[in-house]
């Protein structure tokens, strides 16, 4: 997946299957990206990917949220399992330390 964010934009990327690994590259722009797994995540629960960097998440999920304070292009690669997304918790069902606090 190749995507772009508008200024102060938030995108949700939904996967048809549960991921095994997600790689996000912020090598196309000059602004930082923030990646998180709950729409209400605080800054403490967001992973910042600086311009020119990339980050690999070894994570089982069916959705990822990406935001930025400025317009930025990014690339996202995901390894998928054979598990359908219906077997994952919906993000709004998860809350607490490490998720929304």
Buried (B, 14 or more C-beta within 10 A) or exposed (E): EEBEBEEEBEBEBEBEBBBBBBEBBBEBBEBBBBBBBBEBBEEEBBEEBEBEEBBEBEEEBBBBBBBBEBBBBBBBEBEBEEBEBEEBEEBEEBEEEEBBE
